[in-house]
Amino acid sequence: MLHLHIHPENPQPRLITQAVERIRAGDVVVYPTDAAYAIGCQIGNKSAMERITHIRGLGPKHQYAIMCSDLSDIATYAKVDNTMYRLLKNNTPAITTFILPATSEVPKRLMHPKKKTIGLRIPSNPIAHALLQELGEPLLTSTLILPNQTDPLDDPFDIETQLAKRIDVFIDGGFGTLSTTSIIDLSGENPEIVRRGVGDVSAFE
């Protein structure tokens, strides 16, 4: 496992580039976000996604999400009208995952099997943002919660101890948080608050 110590406020470009090269090569990465640590890989890499599914113990009905640097690529991955786009623009970046109708560009294995939706998140965390900017495409992402656990891993020592043989890259940005994102489902007629995390959901109530 490659362990990269990256500054939480001023990420070193050389180390970000190194991490992105590994992601493009098909590696599974753990990285900090503006909530808890997350585990991710390239959207199109099926084997890396299957490894994440196994590490997290995810079931067949899990709603996967992608992490995007901004809204510029949203039409590629989600079906949004002008009203929904303005709503998202006014409420991102945020510690919130939005559930949206997926386009055909999203691999079927990432869509919810019945709803055909995809989660979308735009972070403000400097490391996550730098990673996405350098990668030039979204990351498949999932909160780093291990099977039979209720809280995410937030201690770099614990992450390395428990996952050193199961992940390829660990971007260490210091202690994380035990916070999870809020989840807002925008795929129906009205917004539905699926989970109340640390993200502000007042605009959707």
Contacts in CASP RR format, 6 or more apart in sequence:
PFRMAT RR
TARGET T0000
AUTHOR 0000-0000-0000
METHOD contacts of the structure
MODEL  1
MLHLHIHPENPQPRLITQAVERIRAGDVVVYPTDAAYAIGCQIGNKSAME
RITHIRGLGPKHQYAIMCSDLSDIATYAKVDNTMYRLLKNNTPAITTFIL
PATSEVPKRLMHPKKKTIGLRIPSNPIAHALLQELGEPLLTSTLILPNQT
DPLDDPFDIETQLAKRIDVFIDGGFGTLSTTSIIDLSGENPEIVRRGVGD
VSAFE
1 160 0 8 1.000
1 163 0 8 1.000
1 164 0 8 1.000
1 165 0 8 1.000
1 167 0 8 1.000
1 168 0 8 1.000
1 169 0 8 1.000
1 170 0 8 1.000
2 18 0 8 1.000
2 19 0 8 1.000
2 22 0 8 1.000
2 168 0 8 1.000
2 169 0 8 1.000
2 170 0 8 1.000
3 160 0 8 1.000
3 170 0 8 1.000
3 172 0 8 1.000
4 15 0 8 1.000
4 18 0 8 1.000
4 19 0 8 1.000
4 169 0 8 1.000
4 170 0 8 1.000
4 171 0 8 1.000
4 172 0 8 1.000
5 15 0 8 1.000
5 172 0 8 1.000
5 173 0 8 1.000
6 12 0 8 1.000
6 15 0 8 1.000
6 16 0 8 1.000
6 19 0 8 1.000
6 127 0 8 1.000
6 171 0 8 1.000
6 172 0 8 1.000
6 173 0 8 1.000
7 173 0 8 1.000
8 32 0 8 1.000
8 126 0 8 1.000
8 127 0 8 1.000
8 173 0 8 1.000
8 174 0 8 1.000
9 126 0 8 1.000
10 126 0 8 1.000
11 126 0 8 1.000
11 127 0 8 1.000
11 130 0 8 1.000
11 131 0 8 1.000
13 130 0 8 1.000
13 134 0 8 1.000
16 127 0 8 1.000
16 130 0 8 1.000
16 131 0 8 1.000
16 134 0 8 1.000
17 134 0 8 1.000
19 29 0 8 1.000
19 31 0 8 1.000
19 131 0 8 1.000
19 169 0 8 1.000
19 171 0 8 1.000
20 131 0 8 1.000
20 134 0 8 1.000
20 135 0 8 1.000
22 29 0 8 1.000
22 168 0 8 1.000
22 169 0 8 1.000
23 29 0 8 1.000
23 41 0 8 1.000
23 42 0 8 1.000
23 131 0 8 1.000
23 135 0 8 1.000
23 139 0 8 1.000
23 169 0 8 1.000
24 42 0 8 1.000
24 135 0 8 1.000
26 41 0 8 1.000
26 42 0 8 1.000
26 45 0 8 1.000
26 47 0 8 1.000
26 48 0 8 1.000
26 168 0 8 1.000
27 41 0 8 1.000
27 48 0 8 1.000
27 167 0 8 1.000
27 168 0 8 1.000
27 169 0 8 1.000
28 39 0 8 1.000
28 40 0 8 1.000
28 41 0 8 1.000
28 48 0 8 1.000
28 51 0 8 1.000
28 52 0 8 1.000
28 55 0 8 1.000
28 166 0 8 1.000
28 167 0 8 1.000
28 168 0 8 1.000
28 169 0 8 1.000
29 39 0 8 1.000
29 40 0 8 1.000
29 41 0 8 1.000
29 139 0 8 1.000
29 167 0 8 1.000
29 168 0 8 1.000
29 169 0 8 1.000
29 170 0 8 1.000
29 171 0 8 1.000
30 37 0 8 1.000
30 38 0 8 1.000
30 39 0 8 1.000
30 40 0 8 1.000
30 144 0 8 1.000
30 159 0 8 1.000
30 163 0 8 1.000
30 167 0 8 1.000
30 169 0 8 1.000
30 170 0 8 1.000
30 171 0 8 1.000
31 37 0 8 1.000
31 38 0 8 1.000
31 40 0 8 1.000
31 127 0 8 1.000
31 128 0 8 1.000
31 131 0 8 1.000
31 171 0 8 1.000
32 38 0 8 1.000
32 125 0 8 1.000
32 127 0 8 1.000
32 128 0 8 1.000
32 171 0 8 1.000
32 173 0 8 1.000
32 174 0 8 1.000
32 176 0 8 1.000
33 67 0 8 1.000
33 123 0 8 1.000
33 125 0 8 1.000
33 128 0 8 1.000
33 141 0 8 1.000
34 93 0 8 1.000
34 95 0 8 1.000
34 123 0 8 1.000
34 124 0 8 1.000
34 125 0 8 1.000
34 128 0 8 1.000
35 95 0 8 1.000
35 143 0 8 1.000
35 152 0 8 1.000
35 177 0 8 1.000
35 179 0 8 1.000
35 180 0 8 1.000
35 181 0 8 1.000
35 197 0 8 1.000
35 198 0 8 1.000
36 143 0 8 1.000
36 144 0 8 1.000
36 145 0 8 1.000
36 152 0 8 1.000
36 153 0 8 1.000
36 154 0 8 1.000
36 176 0 8 1.000
36 177 0 8 1.000
36 178 0 8 1.000
36 179 0 8 1.000
36 180 0 8 1.000
37 143 0 8 1.000
37 144 0 8 1.000
37 152 0 8 1.000
37 153 0 8 1.000
37 154 0 8 1.000
37 159 0 8 1.000
37 176 0 8 1.000
38 67 0 8 1.000
38 128 0 8 1.000
38 141 0 8 1.000
38 142 0 8 1.000
38 143 0 8 1.000
38 144 0 8 1.000
39 52 0 8 1.000
39 55 0 8 1.000
39 56 0 8 1.000
39 141 0 8 1.000
39 142 0 8 1.000
39 143 0 8 1.000
39 144 0 8 1.000
39 167 0 8 1.000
40 48 0 8 1.000
40 52 0 8 1.000
40 67 0 8 1.000
40 139 0 8 1.000
40 140 0 8 1.000
40 141 0 8 1.000
40 142 0 8 1.000
41 48 0 8 1.000
41 49 0 8 1.000
41 51 0 8 1.000
41 52 0 8 1.000
41 139 0 8 1.000
41 140 0 8 1.000
42 48 0 8 1.000
42 137 0 8 1.000
42 139 0 8 1.000
42 140 0 8 1.000
43 66 0 8 1.000
43 106 0 8 1.000
43 107 0 8 1.000
43 110 0 8 1.000
43 137 0 8 1.000
43 138 0 8 1.000
43 139 0 8 1.000
43 140 0 8 1.000
44 107 0 8 1.000
44 140 0 8 1.000
45 140 0 8 1.000
46 107 0 8 1.000
46 109 0 8 1.000
48 140 0 8 1.000
49 64 0 8 1.000
49 109 0 8 1.000
49 110 0 8 1.000
49 140 0 8 1.000
51 166 0 8 1.000
52 58 0 8 1.000
52 140 0 8 1.000
52 142 0 8 1.000
53 59 0 8 1.000
53 62 0 8 1.000
55 146 0 8 1.000
55 163 0 8 1.000
55 166 0 8 1.000
55 167 0 8 1.000
56 142 0 8 1.000
56 144 0 8 1.000
56 145 0 8 1.000
56 146 0 8 1.000
56 147 0 8 1.000
57 147 0 8 1.000
58 142 0 8 1.000
60 113 0 8 1.000
61 112 0 8 1.000
61 113 0 8 1.000
61 114 0 8 1.000
63 99 0 8 1.000
63 112 0 8 1.000
63 117 0 8 1.000
63 118 0 8 1.000
63 119 0 8 1.000
64 110 0 8 1.000
64 111 0 8 1.000
64 118 0 8 1.000
64 119 0 8 1.000
64 140 0 8 1.000
64 142 0 8 1.000
65 97 0 8 1.000
65 118 0 8 1.000
65 119 0 8 1.000
65 120 0 8 1.000
65 121 0 8 1.000
65 140 0 8 1.000
65 141 0 8 1.000
65 142 0 8 1.000
66 77 0 8 1.000
66 106 0 8 1.000
66 110 0 8 1.000
66 118 0 8 1.000
66 119 0 8 1.000
66 120 0 8 1.000
66 121 0 8 1.000
66 138 0 8 1.000
66 139 0 8 1.000
66 140 0 8 1.000
66 141 0 8 1.000
67 121 0 8 1.000
67 122 0 8 1.000
67 123 0 8 1.000
67 128 0 8 1.000
67 132 0 8 1.000
67 138 0 8 1.000
67 139 0 8 1.000
67 140 0 8 1.000
67 141 0 8 1.000
68 74 0 8 1.000
68 77 0 8 1.000
68 120 0 8 1.000
68 121 0 8 1.000
68 122 0 8 1.000
68 132 0 8 1.000
68 138 0 8 1.000
69 122 0 8 1.000
69 129 0 8 1.000
69 132 0 8 1.000
69 133 0 8 1.000
69 136 0 8 1.000
69 138 0 8 1.000
70 92 0 8 1.000
70 122 0 8 1.000
71 85 0 8 1.000
71 88 0 8 1.000
71 89 0 8 1.000
71 92 0 8 1.000
71 122 0 8 1.000
73 137 0 8 1.000
73 138 0 8 1.000
74 80 0 8 1.000
74 85 0 8 1.000
74 88 0 8 1.000
74 120 0 8 1.000
75 103 0 8 1.000
76 103 0 8 1.000
76 105 0 8 1.000
77 102 0 8 1.000
77 103 0 8 1.000
77 105 0 8 1.000
77 106 0 8 1.000
77 118 0 8 1.000
77 120 0 8 1.000
77 138 0 8 1.000
78 100 0 8 1.000
78 101 0 8 1.000
78 102 0 8 1.000
78 103 0 8 1.000
78 118 0 8 1.000
78 120 0 8 1.000
79 100 0 8 1.000
79 101 0 8 1.000
79 102 0 8 1.000
79 103 0 8 1.000
80 88 0 8 1.000
80 100 0 8 1.000
84 100 0 8 1.000
84 186 0 8 1.000
87 186 0 8 1.000
87 203 0 8 1.000
88 98 0 8 1.000
88 186 0 8 1.000
90 203 0 8 1.000
91 200 0 8 1.000
91 203 0 8 1.000
92 122 0 8 1.000
93 122 0 8 1.000
93 123 0 8 1.000
93 124 0 8 1.000
93 129 0 8 1.000
94 121 0 8 1.000
94 122 0 8 1.000
94 124 0 8 1.000
94 182 0 8 1.000
94 199 0 8 1.000
94 200 0 8 1.000
95 123 0 8 1.000
95 179 0 8 1.000
95 181 0 8 1.000
95 182 0 8 1.000
95 197 0 8 1.000
95 198 0 8 1.000
95 199 0 8 1.000
95 200 0 8 1.000
96 121 0 8 1.000
96 181 0 8 1.000
96 182 0 8 1.000
96 183 0 8 1.000
96 184 0 8 1.000
96 199 0 8 1.000
96 200 0 8 1.000
96 201 0 8 1.000
97 119 0 8 1.000
97 120 0 8 1.000
97 121 0 8 1.000
97 181 0 8 1.000
97 182 0 8 1.000
97 183 0 8 1.000
97 184 0 8 1.000
98 119 0 8 1.000
98 120 0 8 1.000
98 121 0 8 1.000
98 183 0 8 1.000
98 184 0 8 1.000
98 185 0 8 1.000
98 186 0 8 1.000
99 112 0 8 1.000
99 115 0 8 1.000
99 117 0 8 1.000
99 118 0 8 1.000
99 119 0 8 1.000
99 120 0 8 1.000
99 183 0 8 1.000
99 184 0 8 1.000
99 185 0 8 1.000
99 186 0 8 1.000
99 187 0 8 1.000
99 194 0 8 1.000
100 117 0 8 1.000
100 118 0 8 1.000
100 119 0 8 1.000
100 120 0 8 1.000
100 186 0 8 1.000
100 187 0 8 1.000
101 116 0 8 1.000
101 117 0 8 1.000
101 187 0 8 1.000
102 110 0 8 1.000
102 111 0 8 1.000
102 116 0 8 1.000
102 117 0 8 1.000
102 118 0 8 1.000
106 118 0 8 1.000
110 118 0 8 1.000
110 140 0 8 1.000
111 117 0 8 1.000
111 118 0 8 1.000
112 118 0 8 1.000
115 187 0 8 1.000
117 185 0 8 1.000
117 187 0 8 1.000
121 141 0 8 1.000
121 181 0 8 1.000
123 129 0 8 1.000
123 132 0 8 1.000
127 171 0 8 1.000
127 173 0 8 1.000
131 139 0 8 1.000
131 171 0 8 1.000
132 138 0 8 1.000
132 139 0 8 1.000
143 152 0 8 1.000
143 180 0 8 1.000
143 181 0 8 1.000
144 152 0 8 1.000
144 153 0 8 1.000
144 159 0 8 1.000
145 151 0 8 1.000
145 152 0 8 1.000
145 153 0 8 1.000
146 153 0 8 1.000
146 162 0 8 1.000
151 178 0 8 1.000
152 177 0 8 1.000
152 178 0 8 1.000
152 180 0 8 1.000
153 159 0 8 1.000
153 162 0 8 1.000
153 163 0 8 1.000
154 175 0 8 1.000
154 176 0 8 1.000
154 177 0 8 1.000
154 178 0 8 1.000
155 175 0 8 1.000
155 176 0 8 1.000
156 170 0 8 1.000
156 172 0 8 1.000
156 173 0 8 1.000
156 174 0 8 1.000
156 175 0 8 1.000
159 170 0 8 1.000
159 172 0 8 1.000
160 170 0 8 1.000
160 172 0 8 1.000
163 170 0 8 1.000
164 170 0 8 1.000
177 198 0 8 1.000
179 197 0 8 1.000
179 198 0 8 1.000
180 195 0 8 1.000
180 197 0 8 1.000
180 198 0 8 1.000
181 195 0 8 1.000
181 197 0 8 1.000
181 198 0 8 1.000
181 199 0 8 1.000
182 193 0 8 1.000
182 195 0 8 1.000
182 196 0 8 1.000
182 197 0 8 1.000
182 198 0 8 1.000
182 199 0 8 1.000
182 200 0 8 1.000
182 201 0 8 1.000
183 193 0 8 1.000
183 194 0 8 1.000
183 195 0 8 1.000
183 197 0 8 1.000
184 191 0 8 1.000
184 192 0 8 1.000
184 193 0 8 1.000
184 194 0 8 1.000
184 201 0 8 1.000
184 204 0 8 1.000
185 191 0 8 1.000
185 192 0 8 1.000
185 193 0 8 1.000
185 194 0 8 1.000
191 204 0 8 1.000
193 201 0 8 1.000
193 204 0 8 1.000
193 205 0 8 1.000
END
